[in-house]
Amino acid sequence: MRNRRLIDVPNDLVFLRNWMQRGVQGHSLAGMLSETPAAGGAYAPPMELTKIVATGGGKTFIARTNLWGWFQFDGLPEDGITLRVDRPGWHIRQPAGKIELRGKNCLNVDIVASPD
């Protein structure tokens, strides 16, 4: 059920290989963090080297994006998490609210952020 561009396949393969080798307990969430596209524009630039904070199950998890905006969390609780971008004046526009992980060992979610 993937509707990603063929160019993104290498990212998926790297994620799957790493995930299988680690044998991590809990759930994994990966994706790309990008800015809201400019008005009328289709291109959403990635937010590189940005800290993303996930909270859920009484714990806090931290990930940083790479130079292409790619991030990954491991060991997340099943009951779900809430995400925020650790960049002053920015907030997550999409997905809004809590991300449920129940029944999903590995979930791919792209995040879109914008300035307040």
URLIN-V586407 format. One record per run of one state. SS is the DSSP state (@ for helix, = for strand, . for the rest). FROM is the first residue (numbers start at 1). TO is the last residue. If there is no record, write none. Layout:
ss | from | to
SS | FROM | TO
SS | FROM | TO
//
This chain:
ss | from | to
. | 1 | 5
@ | 6 | 22
. | 23 | 26
= | 27 | 35
. | 36 | 45
= | 46 | 46
. | 47 | 50
= | 51 | 56
. | 57 | 58
= | 59 | 64
. | 65 | 69
= | 70 | 76
. | 77 | 80
= | 81 | 85
. | 86 | 89
= | 90 | 94
. | 95 | 98
= | 99 | 99
. | 100 | 105
= | 106 | 108
. | 109 | 110
= | 111 | 115
. | 116 | 116
//
